[in-house]
Amino acid sequence: MFLAGNIEKSKKYSPEDMLKELQRLVETDELEAESIPSLQQIKSWISRFSLQHKKQASENASSN
């Protein structure tokens, strides 16, 4: 889910979209409700992922 927006901007998930998709997976018995993170956790994951992605991109740019 995190990379979907990197590949195609029109498929970018918001934290709310991610939560809805995870809840849909619970309804189809692909996940258990207890394993679904809170909206705040998802937002935190996105922030951390974004920081790591930007750091890696800047390291790659400076090494070229």
N, C-alpha and C positions, 0 to 999 in steps of 0.2 A: 504494500500500500504506500509506503514512504516514497518509493521510486517512481510510481505511476506518473506523477506530475513532472518529473525530470525527463521522462521519455516523451510524453505528449501533454502539453500544458492544459489542454481541454479536459484531461482526465485527472486533474489535480484534486486530491481529497482534502476537505477541511477536517478539523478534528471532529466536528459534529457528524460529518459524513462517515468517517472511520468508525465512530461509535455505532451509528445506525447499521453499518455493514456488519460489524461484529455481532450486534444484537440479532440481525437477520440470520447469521450463522448459528446462533443459539436456537432460533426457531426451527431451523432445518436439521437440528441435532448434530451439527458439525463441531460445535464448541459447547462447553458447559458454562452456564451463567456465572458461576463463581470465578471463571478465568477471564471475564471481561473487565478491563481496567476502567477506572473512572475517566470522565472527560478531562479532568485536570491532569491525570497521569498521561493521557494521550498528548495533551498540549506540551507537557514537559518532554516527552519522548521526541516530539517534532522539533522542539527548540534545540535539544541536544544533538539530534541528527543533523539539523541545519548547520549548527556551529562546526561539527566535525566535517561535514561535507565542504563547507567554505574553507576551513583550514586546509584540508587535503587539496582542494582546488588551487589555493594560493601556493602551497608547497610545490605542486606539480608545475605551476606557471613559472615559479622562480627557478626551478631546476632545468627548465628548457631554455 
